[in-house]
Amino acid sequence: MAEAHQAVAFQFTVTPDGVDFRLSREALRHIYLSGINSWKKRLIRIKNGILRGVYPGSPTSWLVVVMATVGSNYCKVDISMGLVDCIQRCLPERYGHFGTPQTEALLSMVIFSTGVWATGIFFFRQTLKLLLSNHGWMFEMHSKTSHATKIWAICVRLLSSRRPMLYSFQTSLPKLPVPSVPATIHRYLDSVRPLLDDEAYYRMETLAKEFQDKTAPRLQKYLVLKSWWATNYVSDWWEEYVYLRSRSPLMVNSNYYAMDFVLIKNTNVQAARLGNAVHAMIMYRRKLDREEIKPVMALGMVPMCSYQMERMFNTTRIPGKETDLLQHLSESRHVAVYHKGRFFKVWLYEGSRLLKPRDLEMQFQRILDDPSPPQPGEEKLAALTAGGRVEWAEARQTFFSSGKNKMSLDAIERAAFFVTLDEDSHCYNPDDETSLSLYGKALLHGNCYNRWFDKSFTLISCKNGLLGLNTEHSWADAPIIGHLWEFVLGTDTFHLGYTETGHCVGEPNTTLPPPQRLPWDIPEQCREAIENSYQVAKALADDVELYCFQFLPFGKGLIKKCRTSPDAFVQIALQLAHFRDKGKFCLTYEASMTRMFREGRTETVRSCTNESAAFVQAMMKGSHKKQDLQDLFRKASEKHQNMYRLAMTGAGIDRHLFCLYIVSKYLGVSSPFLAEVLSEPWSLSTSQIPQFQICMFDPKQYPNHLGAGGGFGPVADDGYGVSYMIAGENTMFFHISSKYSSSETNAQRFGNHIRQALLDIAELFKISKTDS
C-alpha cells in the first residue's frame, strides 16, 4: 500500500552532495519502545525461570532460612551441627578489607542455609513426584474413597498449595511408564475379540504370541532405555511420524475446528467482534509469556502437563519433501490477515503498547473498506497449504525463497496467528438443522484457499460477527486450543464488551498507519502449482459430508441418574448407533489424555469391547428384560471407564505398540503382528470436546453461553469421525463427518441413529427432562 512508508524508520536519497538521511523521530521512538518491551519480556522470563526453578520454595523462604540460621548462631545455638564451621574452614584464605572472620562466618551461614533450602526444595519435589505417580485414586468409586487416598490427597494439596505458575509443576510430573509387553498384548487381544470370528481371532492370537516371545523382548529393551533417557518415550515420535511426516493434505485430514457461542450474539459488526477477539488473544499470550495462567488441575489438585501451550502462538508448520518442520518464534508483533483474495499485515502494538480493541477494530475495518483487487495469483495462494505437502514444499523452495515473495511469506509464517475476514455469514438456527452443519463446513475447510492451514491456528471471522477456529494438529491437542478459546469468548463477553451500536468500547487512534498490503510476484508456473493444489483440496472438501446437531432431550445432569459417566454413556450409544447403521462392530478410537505425565499428549481408548458388544446385541434382539439390559449396560460402562483410566495412567495399548513398531523399523526387524496392528483402519474415530477448563463465568447463571464444540474430518474413507460436547446439564452437541464417495456411510443417517440410541438407552433408566 502507498502508506507503507509510514512504518519505515528512516529513508534516504542519493544527491550530488552525497547521501541525505531523513530520520523519522516517531518511528525511531517506536523502535526504542519496542526494544524496551523486548528487554522487559526477557527480564520477566528470567524472573519466572528463577521462581519456577525453586518452586515450591521462594526467595522469601530462602531469606527466612538464612535469618533463622544467623539468628540461632547469635543465640549461641548451632543448628548446623558443626557444618557452618566446616564450610568456613573450606573457604579460600581471607584477603583484603572484606576478609574478616565475621564476614566469613556470615558467608558460611548463607551457604549452609542455601544448601538446606535447596535440599528442602529437592525433597518436596521428589515427594510430590512420588505422590503424583500414584494413580490408585482414579480407580476408586467416588463414594468409597479409602483412607489411604484421603491421606494422599491431603499430602498433594499441602505440597502444591502455594500459588503455582503455569510451568511450576513440570519437573514434578512423573514420566510416562512403559507398560509390560504381556499386559499390552493381553489388552490388545481383548479389544479385538468382538471384531473377529474364532478363526481370525486364533490367527491374531498366534501372531501376538509369536511376537511376544521372539521379537518383543529386544524391542522393549530399547524402548525402556529411551524412557530413561527421554522426557517422554512417545511424544516426539508421535509428533514426527503421525503428524510431521504425513504427506497428505492437512485440510480435513489433520486440522480440526472450534465453534463460537451459538445461542447468543454479542454484535453483528464483523470488525468489532474481531477487534475484541484479537485483543483477548494477545492478552492471553501475554499471560502465557509471564506464566500467569494457572495450570490445569484434575480434581483441583492434580496438575496436568502444560508444555503444549509453549507453541500456541508464533508457530507455523513449514512444509518439507520428506518431513515438515514446526517453526516457533519467541515473539511476534503482528497478525497476517486475508480478505477477498488479498493478504495484509496488521501490527498489534504501537511501540510497546498493545493496541486497544477499538484500534484493532479500526484496522480491520480499513481492510474491509479497501477496494484494491488481488494481485495476479494472490487470491488462491493459500491453497498451497491445503494440498499435498510435497507439492507445497517444492513450490515454496522454487517460488518463495527470495525477493518480495519470501518477504511476504515470512510476514505470514512469522505472524502471531492468521486471521480470515470471510464474506459469508453463518449462524445457528435451531429451526434450520443445516445451519450448524454449514457453519462447521466453513470452519473445517472454507473455500480451500481462505485459510492458512500451516499456522498454529486461523481465527475465522464471518460477515455477521460469528467467529471460529481452524487449528493445525501437530503442535498440540484440542484441550490446549480449547483453553485459549474459553478465555477469548469469556473475555470478549464479560470483560471487554461493546457499545450500544455494537462497536468496541473506546475511541480509535486515527493516527495509526493502516495495515500493510503484502506484495507478491507470482509467475505463471507458480499459478499452475496453486491451481493444482486447489483442485486437490476442492475434491477433498467436496467429498466431506458434515452433519452437526444439538441434542436437546437431556444432558450430563440426567445421565448421572444412570450412575455412570456421561462419556461412557455416549460411547456405548455410539456403538449401538454404529451397529444399527452398518450391521457390524468396528475398531473404535476414542482420544484420552496422558497429561498427568510430563510432555504427555494422548492415548487411545478402544471403545468397542466385549461388554459393549454384548449390550448392543441384546438391544438388537429386543427380547431381554429391562433389568438384564440395565445390568449389561452397567458392565459395559464399568469396562469403558476402567479402560479410560488405564489409558490416562499410561497403561494403554496403542502408543506402546506404535513405539515398538518405530523401534522395529530402526532396527530393521520385521514383525507381521505389528504391521497388521498398525494398518488396521479406525472406522469410527471419536473424541469428547472439553469445556469449562477455566472459570470465566458461572454456567448456571449464563446457561446459553455455550459453544457448540468442534469437529474433524473422517479418519477412514469408509468410516465416521464423531466429536461431541456434553454441554452442561441439559444438552449435547454432535459433529459427524463421513465421505460422500463411500457407499457405506451417511453422516446424517448415522446422526439419526445416534439420537435414537441415546433415547433408547435413556428409556431403560426412564431418563427425561421431566425427571429433573
C-alpha positions in Angstrom: 0.0 0.0 0.0 1.1 3.6 -0.6 1.1 4.4 3.1 3.6 1.7 3.9 6.4 4.2 4.2 4.9 5.4 7.5 6.1 2.1 9.1 9.8 2.7 8.0 12.2 4.1 10.5 14.2 6.2 8.0 14.5 7.0 4.3 17.5 8.1 2.3 18.1 9.5 -1.2 21.3 9.9 -3.1 22.2 13.5 -4.1 25.2 15.1 -5.8 26.4 16.1 -2.4 26.3 12.6 -1.0 23.6 10.6 0.9 20.9 12.6 2.5 19.2 10.8 5.5 15.8 11.8 6.7 15.1 10.4 10.1 11.6 9.8 11.4 11.5 10.7 15.1 8.2 9.0 15.6 9.3 5.7 14.0 12.6 5.7 15.9 10.6 6.3 19.2 8.5 3.2 18.4 11.7 1.2 17.7 13.1 2.4 21.0 9.9 1.4 22.9 9.8 -1.9 21.1 13.4 -2.6 22.3 12.4 -1.7 25.9 9.4 -4.0 25.7 11.6 -6.9 24.5 14.0 -6.4 27.4 11.1 -6.3 29.8 10.0 -9.6 28.4 13.5 -11.1 28.8 13.7 -9.9 32.4 10.2 -11.4 33.1 11.3 -14.7 31.7 14.5 -14.7 33.8 12.5 -13.9 36.9 9.9 -16.6 36.1 12.7 -19.1 35.4 14.1 -18.5 38.8 10.7 -18.7 40.6 9.8 -21.8 38.6 13.2 -23.4 39.3 12.8 -23.1 43.1 9.1 -24.0 43.4 7.6 -24.8 45.9 10.3 -22.6 47.5 10.6 -18.9 47.0 13.2 -16.1 47.6 11.2 -15.2 50.8 11.5 -18.8 52.1 15.3 -18.7 51.4 15.6 -15.4 53.4 13.7 -17.0 56.3 16.1 -19.9 56.4 19.1 -17.6 56.3 17.7 -15.4 59.1 16.9 -18.5 61.2 20.5 -19.7 60.8 22.0 -16.4 61.5 19.7 -15.8 64.5 20.4 -19.1 66.1 24.1 -18.5 65.7 23.9 -15.2 67.6 21.9 -17.1 70.2 24.8 -19.5 70.5 22.7 -22.4 69.1 24.4 -24.3 66.3 21.6 -25.8 64.3 24.1 -26.8 61.6 25.7 -29.3 64.0 29.2 -28.0 63.0 28.6 -27.8 59.3 28.9 -24.0 59.3 32.4 -24.3 60.9 33.4 -26.9 58.3 32.3 -24.6 55.4 34.2 -21.7 57.0 37.4 -23.7 57.1 37.0 -24.7 53.4 36.6 -21.1 52.3 39.6 -19.6 50.4 42.0 -17.7 52.7 40.7 -14.3 53.6 42.1 -11.3 51.7 41.7 -7.6 51.6 39.4 -5.4 53.7 36.4 -7.8 53.4 38.1 -11.0 54.6 37.2 -10.6 58.3 36.2 -13.6 60.4 32.7 -12.1 60.8 32.3 -11.9 57.0 33.5 -15.4 56.6 31.1 -16.7 59.3 28.2 -14.9 57.7 29.1 -16.2 54.2 29.3 -19.8 55.6 25.9 -19.4 57.2 24.4 -18.2 53.9 26.0 -21.2 52.1 24.7 -23.6 54.7 21.2 -22.0 54.6 21.1 -22.1 50.8 22.1 -25.8 50.9 19.3 -26.6 53.4 16.8 -24.6 51.4 17.8 -26.3 48.1 17.7 -29.7 49.8 14.2 -29.0 51.1 13.0 -28.0 47.7 14.5 -31.2 46.2 12.9 -33.3 48.9 9.5 -31.6 48.4 9.7 -32.0 44.6 10.6 -35.7 44.8 7.9 -36.3 47.3 5.4 -34.6 45.1 6.6 -36.6 42.1 6.2 -39.8 44.1 2.7 -38.8 45.2 1.7 -37.9 41.6 3.0 -41.3 40.4 0.2 -42.9 42.4 -3.0 -43.3 40.3 -4.9 -45.6 42.6 -7.3 -42.8 43.4 -8.6 -42.9 39.8 -9.9 -46.5 40.2 -11.8 -45.9 43.4 -15.6 -45.1 43.5 -16.3 -41.5 44.5 -18.5 -42.7 47.3 -15.9 -45.3 48.6 -12.7 -43.3 48.9 -10.1 -45.2 51.0 -8.3 -43.7 54.0 -5.0 -44.1 52.1 -6.4 -42.0 49.2 -7.7 -39.3 51.6 -4.2 -39.1 53.2 -2.6 -39.0 49.7 -5.0 -36.1 48.7 -4.1 -34.1 51.8 -0.4 -34.5 51.1 -0.8 -33.5 47.4 -2.8 -30.4 48.4 -0.2 -29.4 51.0 2.7 -29.7 48.6 1.0 -27.9 45.8 -0.9 -25.3 47.8 1.4 -22.3 47.2 0.2 -20.4 44.1 1.9 -22.1 41.2 2.8 -20.5 37.9 2.0 -22.2 34.6 5.1 -24.4 34.4 5.8 -24.8 38.2 4.9 -28.5 38.3 6.7 -29.6 35.1 9.7 -31.1 36.9 7.5 -32.7 39.5 5.4 -34.6 37.0 6.3 -38.3 36.6 7.5 -39.8 33.4 5.1 -41.8 31.2 5.8 -45.5 32.2 6.4 -48.2 29.6 3.8 -51.0 30.0 4.9 -54.6 30.0 4.6 -56.4 26.7 2.4 -59.2 28.1 -0.1 -56.7 29.6 -0.3 -54.7 26.3 -0.8 -57.9 24.2 -3.5 -59.2 26.6 -5.4 -55.9 26.4 -5.0 -55.8 22.6 -6.4 -59.3 22.1 -9.3 -58.5 24.4 -10.0 -55.3 22.4 -10.3 -57.1 19.0 -12.2 -60.1 20.3 -15.7 -58.7 19.4 -14.4 -57.7 15.9 -13.1 -61.2 14.8 -14.6 -64.6 14.3 -13.0 -67.6 16.0 -10.7 -68.4 13.1 -9.4 -64.8 12.7 -9.0 -64.4 16.4 -7.0 -67.6 16.7 -4.7 -66.4 13.9 -4.2 -63.0 15.6 -3.6 -64.7 18.9 -0.9 -66.8 17.3 0.8 -63.8 15.7 0.7 -62.0 19.1 2.1 -64.9 21.0 5.0 -65.2 18.5 5.7 -61.5 18.7 5.6 -61.6 22.5 8.0 -64.5 22.8 10.5 -63.7 19.9 10.6 -60.1 18.8 9.1 -58.0 21.6 11.8 -58.5 24.3 14.5 -56.9 22.2 12.3 -54.0 21.1 11.1 -53.5 24.7 14.7 -53.1 26.0 15.3 -50.2 23.5 12.0 -48.6 24.4 12.8 -48.8 28.2 16.2 -47.3 27.5 14.5 -44.4 25.7 12.1 -43.9 28.6 15.0 -43.5 30.9 16.8 -41.0 28.7 13.9 -39.0 27.1 11.4 -36.9 28.9 8.5 -38.9 27.3 9.1 -42.0 25.3 6.1 -41.4 23.0 5.5 -37.7 22.3 8.5 -36.9 20.0 7.9 -39.9 17.8 4.1 -39.3 17.8 4.6 -35.7 16.6 7.2 -36.7 13.9 5.7 -39.8 12.4 2.0 -39.3 12.9 1.9 -35.6 12.0 5.0 -34.1 10.5 6.0 -37.0 8.2 2.4 -37.3 6.8 2.4 -36.2 3.1 -1.4 -36.0 2.8 -3.2 -32.6 2.9 -3.6 -31.0 6.4 -7.1 -29.7 5.5 -9.8 -32.2 6.6 -7.2 -35.0 7.2 -5.5 -33.3 10.2 -6.7 -29.9 11.1 -9.8 -29.5 13.3 -12.2 -26.7 14.1 -13.9 -25.0 17.0 -17.1 -23.1 17.1 -18.3 -19.8 18.7 -21.1 -19.3 21.2 -24.1 -20.2 19.1 -27.0 -19.5 21.4 -26.1 -15.8 22.0 -24.8 -13.0 19.9 -22.7 -10.1 21.1 -22.5 -7.9 18.0 -23.2 -8.0 14.3 -20.2 -5.8 13.5 -17.5 -8.0 12.0 -14.5 -5.8 12.6 -15.7 -5.1 16.2 -16.0 -8.7 17.2 -12.6 -9.4 15.6 -11.1 -6.5 17.4 -12.2 -7.8 20.8 -11.1 -11.4 20.0 -7.6 -10.5 18.7 -7.1 -8.2 21.7 -8.2 -11.1 24.1 -5.8 -13.5 22.3 -2.8 -11.2 22.8 -3.8 -10.7 26.4 -3.8 -14.5 26.8 -0.4 -14.6 25.1 1.0 -12.1 27.5 -0.3 -14.1 30.4 1.3 -17.2 28.8 4.7 -15.4 28.4 4.5 -14.3 32.0 3.3 -17.8 33.2 0.3 -16.1 34.9 -2.1 -18.8 33.6 -2.9 -21.3 36.3 -2.0 -24.9 35.4 -5.0 -27.1 34.7 -5.6 -29.3 37.7 -7.6 -32.6 37.8 -10.0 -32.6 40.7 -8.5 -29.2 41.6 -5.2 -30.7 42.9 -3.5 -33.0 40.4 -1.5 -30.9 37.9 -1.7 -31.5 34.1 1.4 -31.0 31.9 1.4 -27.6 30.3 4.3 -28.0 27.8 2.0 -28.0 24.7 1.0 -24.4 25.4 4.5 -23.2 24.6 3.9 -23.3 20.8 0.4 -21.9 20.8 1.4 -18.6 19.2 4.1 -17.5 16.7 4.2 -21.1 15.3 4.0 -22.3 11.7 4.3 -25.7 10.1 7.0 -25.5 7.4 6.5 -28.0 4.5 9.3 -30.4 3.5 9.6 -33.0 0.9 10.0 -35.8 3.4 9.0 -34.3 6.7 7.7 -30.9 7.9 9.2 -28.7 10.5 7.5 -26.7 13.3 8.9 -23.2 13.4 8.3 -21.4 16.7 9.4 -17.8 17.4 9.7 -16.3 20.8 7.9 -13.2 19.8 5.7 -11.8 17.0 4.2 -8.4 17.0 1.7 -8.7 14.1 -1.0 -10.9 12.6 -1.5 -11.8 8.9 -5.0 -11.1 7.6 -6.8 -12.5 4.5 -9.8 -10.7 2.9 -11.2 -11.0 -0.7 -8.1 -12.6 -2.1 -5.6 -10.1 -0.5 -3.1 -10.5 2.3 -2.4 -7.8 4.9 0.0 -7.3 7.8 -1.6 -5.8 10.9 0.6 -4.6 13.7 -0.6 -5.4 17.2 1.4 -2.9 19.1 2.1 0.8 18.9 5.6 0.9 20.3 5.4 -1.1 23.5 1.6 -0.6 23.9 -0.8 -3.3 22.9 -3.5 -1.8 20.6 -6.9 -1.5 22.2 -9.9 -3.4 20.8 -11.2 -0.1 19.2 -7.9 0.4 17.4 -7.9 -3.1 16.2 -11.5 -2.7 15.0 -10.5 0.3 13.0 -7.6 -1.5 11.4 -9.8 -4.5 10.4 -12.5 -2.1 9.1 -9.8 -0.4 6.9 -9.1 -3.8 5.3 -12.9 -4.4 4.8 -13.2 -1.0 3.1 -10.1 -1.4 1.0 -11.3 -1.7 -2.7 -8.0 -2.8 -4.2 -8.1 -6.1 -6.2 -5.9 -9.2 -5.6 -2.6 -9.3 -7.4 -2.2 -11.9 -10.1 -2.0 -15.3 -8.4 -2.7 -13.9 -4.9 -6.3 -14.9 -4.4 -5.8 -18.7 -4.2 -2.3 -18.7 -2.9 -3.2 -20.3 0.5 -4.5 -23.4 -1.5 -0.8 -24.5 -1.4 -1.3 -25.1 2.3 -4.4 -27.1 1.6 -2.9 -29.5 -0.9 -0.2 -32.2 -0.8 2.8 -31.4 1.4 5.4 -32.4 -1.2 3.9 -30.1 -3.9 3.8 -27.2 -1.4 7.4 -27.8 -0.3 8.6 -27.8 -3.9 6.7 -24.6 -4.8 7.9 -22.9 -1.6 11.5 -23.7 -2.5 11.1 -22.7 -6.1 9.0 -19.5 -5.9 9.2 -18.2 -2.3 12.9 -18.4 -1.4 13.8 -14.9 -2.4 12.6 -11.4 -3.2 9.2 -10.0 -2.3 7.6 -13.4 -2.2 9.9 -14.5 0.6 9.3 -11.3 2.4 5.6 -11.6 2.3 5.6 -15.3 3.1 7.8 -14.5 6.1 5.2 -12.0 7.2 2.6 -14.8 7.2 4.7 -17.5 8.7 6.2 -15.2 11.4 2.8 -13.8 12.4 1.3 -14.5 15.9 -1.6 -16.3 14.1 -3.6 -16.0 10.9 -6.9 -14.1 10.6 -9.5 -14.5 7.9 -12.2 -12.0 7.2 -14.9 -14.1 5.5 -17.5 -12.7 3.1 -20.2 -15.2 4.2 -22.5 -15.1 7.2 -23.2 -18.1 9.4 -25.3 -18.7 12.4 -27.1 -21.5 14.3 -30.8 -21.5 13.8 -32.4 -24.3 15.9 -35.3 -24.4 13.4 -32.9 -25.0 10.5 -30.9 -28.2 11.1 -28.5 -27.5 8.2 -27.3 -24.1 9.6 -24.9 -25.7 12.1 -23.5 -28.1 9.5 -22.8 -25.3 7.0 -21.1 -23.3 9.8 -18.9 -26.4 10.6 -18.0 -26.9 6.9 -17.0 -23.3 6.6 -14.6 -23.7 9.6 -13.3 -27.1 8.5 -12.1 -26.1 5.0 -13.7 -22.8 3.9 -13.3 -22.4 0.1 -9.9 -24.2 0.3 -7.9 -21.0 -0.1 -9.1 -18.6 2.6 -7.4 -20.4 5.5 -3.6 -20.7 6.1 -3.7 -24.3 7.2 0.0 -24.3 8.3 -0.4 -21.7 11.0 -0.9 -23.0 14.6 -4.5 -21.7 14.3 -6.5 -19.5 12.0 -9.1 -17.1 13.5 -12.1 -17.0 11.2 -14.5 -14.1 11.3 -17.8 -14.4 9.5 -19.5 -11.4 8.0 -22.1 -11.2 10.7 -19.6 -11.3 13.6 -19.6 -15.1 14.3 -16.1 -16.5 15.0 -14.4 -19.8 14.7 -11.0 -21.5 14.7 -9.2 -23.8 12.3 -6.3 -25.5 14.2 -3.2 -27.3 13.0 -2.9 -30.5 15.0 0.8 -31.3 15.3 1.8 -28.7 17.9 -1.0 -29.6 20.4 -4.2 -31.4 21.0 -7.8 -29.9 21.3 -7.9 -29.2 25.1 -5.0 -26.7 24.6 -6.7 -24.6 22.0 -9.9 -25.1 23.9 -8.3 -23.4 26.9 -7.4 -20.3 24.8 -10.9 -20.3 23.2 -12.7 -20.3 26.5 -10.6 -17.4 27.6 -11.2 -15.4 24.4 -15.0 -16.0 24.4 -15.3 -15.2 28.1 -13.1 -12.1 27.9 -15.0 -10.8 24.9 -18.4 -11.2 26.5 -17.8 -10.4 30.2 -14.8 -8.1 30.3 -14.4 -6.2 27.0 -18.0 -5.8 25.9 -19.5 -3.5 23.2 -21.2 -0.2 22.8 -25.0 0.0 22.1 -24.2 0.2 18.4 -22.1 -3.0 18.5 -18.7 -1.4 18.3 -15.7 -1.9 20.6 -15.6 0.3 23.7 -13.5 3.5 23.5 -12.2 5.9 20.8 -9.9 4.8 18.0 -6.5 6.3 17.4 -6.9 7.5 13.8 -3.2 8.4 13.5 -2.2 4.7 13.4 -0.8 3.8 10.0 -3.1 1.5 8.0 -2.5 -2.2 7.5 0.3 -3.1 5.1 -0.7 -4.9 1.9 1.7 -7.8 1.3 3.2 -7.7 -2.2 3.6 -10.8 -4.4 5.3 -11.6 -7.7 3.7 -14.9 -8.7 4.8 -16.3 -12.1 2.6 -18.4 -14.3 4.3 -21.7 -13.3 3.6 -21.0 -9.7 0.0 -20.2 -10.5 -0.3 -23.6 -12.1 1.0 -25.2 -8.9 -1.5 -23.2 -6.9 -4.4 -24.3 -9.1 -3.3 -27.9 -8.9 -3.3 -27.7 -5.1 -6.6 -26.0 -5.2 -8.2 -28.8 -7.3 -6.8 -31.4 -4.9 -8.2 -29.6 -1.9 -11.5 -28.9 -3.5 -12.0 -32.5 -4.4 -11.2 -33.4 -0.8 -13.6 -30.7 0.6 -16.4 -31.6 -1.7 -16.2 -35.2 -0.6 -16.7 -34.4 3.1 -20.2 -34.7 4.5 -20.6 -33.0 7.8 -23.7 -33.3 10.0 -23.8 -31.2 13.2 -26.7 -31.1 15.5 -27.8 -30.2 19.0 -29.3 -33.0 21.2 -31.9 -31.4 23.4 -33.8 -34.1 25.3 -31.2 -34.4 28.1 -27.6 -33.8 29.0 -25.0 -34.6 31.6 -27.2 -33.9 34.7 -29.8 -36.5 33.9 -27.3 -39.1 32.5 -25.8 -39.3 36.0 -29.0 -40.9 37.1 -27.8 -44.0 35.4 -24.9 -44.0 37.9 -22.4 -43.9 35.0 -20.0 -41.4 33.5 -21.5 -39.2 30.7 -18.7 -40.2 28.4 -19.3 -43.9 28.8 -23.0 -43.3 28.2 -22.3 -41.6 24.9 -19.6 -44.1 23.8 -22.0 -47.1 24.3 -24.7 -45.2 22.5 -22.2 -44.7 19.6 -21.6 -48.5 19.5 -25.4 -49.1 19.3 -25.8 -46.5 16.6 -23.0 -47.9 14.5 -24.3 -51.4 14.7 -27.7 -50.2 13.6 -26.0 -48.1 10.8 -23.7 -50.8 9.4 -24.9 -54.1 10.9 -21.4 -54.8 12.4 -18.9 -53.7 15.1 -15.8 -51.8 14.1 -12.5 -50.7 15.6 -13.3 -47.6 17.5 -10.9 -44.8 18.5 -11.6 -42.5 21.4 -8.9 -40.0 22.4 -8.0 -39.7 26.0 -5.2 -37.6 27.5 -2.0 -38.6 29.3 -1.2 -35.1 30.5 -0.7 -36.3 34.1 2.7 -37.3 32.8 5.4 -34.9 31.7 5.0 -34.0 28.0 2.1 -36.4 27.7 -0.4 -36.0 24.9 -3.0 -38.6 24.1 -3.7 -42.3 24.2 -6.4 -44.4 22.5 -9.3 -45.9 24.3 -10.7 -48.8 22.2 -14.4 -48.3 22.9 -15.7 -51.4 21.2 -15.4 -54.0 23.9 -16.9 -57.5 24.6 -19.2 -55.9 27.2 -20.5 -53.1 24.9 -21.0 -55.7 22.1 -23.0 -57.9 24.4 -25.2 -55.0 25.4 -25.7 -53.9 21.7 -26.6 -57.4 20.7 -29.1 -57.7 23.5 -30.7 -54.4 22.5 -30.9 -55.6 18.9 -32.6 -58.8 19.8 -35.3 -56.9 21.7 -36.3 -60.0 23.9 -34.3 -59.2 27.0 -35.8 -57.9 30.2 -35.2 -54.3 31.1 -33.2 -55.3 34.3 -31.0 -57.6 32.2 -30.3 -54.8 29.7 -29.5 -52.4 32.6 -27.0 -54.9 34.0 -25.4 -55.4 30.6 -25.2 -51.6 30.2 -23.6 -51.1 33.6 -21.0 -53.8 32.9 -20.2 -52.1 29.5 -20.0 -48.8 31.3 -17.7 -50.0 34.0 -15.4 -51.7 31.4 -15.2 -48.4 29.4 -14.4 -46.3 32.5 -11.7 -48.8 33.5 -10.1 -48.7 30.1 -10.2 -44.9 30.1 -8.5 -44.8 33.4 -5.9 -47.3 32.2 -5.2 -45.1 29.2 -4.9 -41.9 31.3 -2.4 -43.7 33.7 0.0 -44.9 31.0 -1.4 -48.4 30.6 -2.9 -48.0 27.2 -2.4 -50.2 24.1 -1.8 -48.2 21.0 1.0 -45.8 21.9 3.1 -48.7 23.3 2.6 -50.8 20.1 3.3 -47.7 18.0 6.6 -47.1 19.7 7.6 -50.8 19.4 6.8 -50.5 15.7 9.1 -47.5 15.4 11.9 -49.3 17.2 11.5 -52.3 14.9 11.8 -50.0 11.9 15.0 -48.5 13.3 16.4 -52.0 13.9 15.3 -53.4 10.6 13.2 -56.1 12.3 10.1 -57.4 10.6 7.0 -58.1 12.7 3.9 -59.3 11.0 1.9 -58.7 14.2 2.9 -55.0 14.5 2.5 -54.5 10.7 -1.1 -55.7 10.9 -1.9 -53.8 14.1 -0.7 -50.5 12.7 -2.5 -51.0 9.4 -6.0 -51.6 11.0 -8.4 -48.8 10.0 -10.2 -46.8 12.6 -13.7 -46.9 11.1 -15.2 -45.0 14.0 -12.9 -42.2 15.4 -14.4 -40.3 18.3 -13.4 -37.5 20.7 -15.1 -35.6 23.5 -14.6 -31.9 23.5 -13.5 -30.5 26.9 -15.2 -27.4 28.3 -15.1 -25.1 31.4 -11.3 -25.7 31.8 -11.2 -22.2 33.2 -13.8 -20.3 35.2 -14.6 -17.2 33.2 -18.3 -17.2 34.2 -20.9 -19.3 36.1 -22.6 -21.6 33.5 -25.6 -22.0 35.8 -26.1 -18.2 35.7 -25.5 -18.0 32.0 -26.8 -21.3 30.6 -27.0 -20.0 27.0 -23.3 -19.1 26.9 -22.4 -22.3 25.2 -20.0 -23.0 22.4 -21.1 -25.8 20.1 -17.7 -27.6 20.3 -15.9 -28.5 17.2 -15.1 -31.4 14.8 -12.7 -33.0 12.4 -12.8 -35.0 9.1 -13.3 -38.8 8.8 -10.1 -40.8 9.5 -11.1 -43.8 7.3 -12.5 -43.5 3.7 -15.5 -45.7 4.7 -15.7 -44.6 8.3 -17.1 -41.8 10.6 -15.5 -39.1 12.6 -17.6 -38.1 15.6 -16.8 -35.4 18.1 -19.2 -34.5 20.8 -19.5 -32.0 23.6 -21.6 -32.7 26.7 -22.6 -29.1 27.0 -23.6 -28.5 30.6 -26.5 -30.2 32.3 -29.2 -30.2 29.7 -27.8 -30.6 26.1 -25.2 -32.1 23.9 -23.7 -31.2 20.5 -22.5 -33.7 17.9 -20.3 -33.3 14.9 -20.3 -36.2 12.5 -18.2 -36.5 9.3 -18.0 -39.0 6.5 -17.3 -39.1 2.8 -19.8 -38.9 0.1 -17.7 -41.2 -2.0 -18.3 -44.1 0.4 -21.4 -46.1 -0.2 -21.3 -47.4 3.3 -21.5 -44.1 5.2 -24.0 -41.3 5.5 -23.3 -38.7 8.2 -27.0 -37.6 8.7 -28.2 -41.2 8.8 -25.6 -42.0 11.5 -26.6 -38.9 13.4 -30.2 -40.0 13.5 -29.0 -43.4 14.7 -27.1 -41.7 17.5 -30.1 -39.7 18.5 -32.3 -42.8 18.7 -29.6 -44.8 20.6 -29.3 -42.1 23.2 -33.1 -42.1 23.7 -33.3 -45.9 23.8 -30.7 -46.2 26.5 -32.3 -43.4 28.4 -35.6 -45.2 28.2 -34.0 -48.1 30.0 -33.5 -45.9 33.0 -36.6 -43.7 32.4 -34.5 -40.6 31.9 -36.2 -37.5 30.7 -36.2 -33.8 31.5 -39.4 -34.2 33.4 -37.5 -36.3 35.9 -35.3 -33.5 36.9 
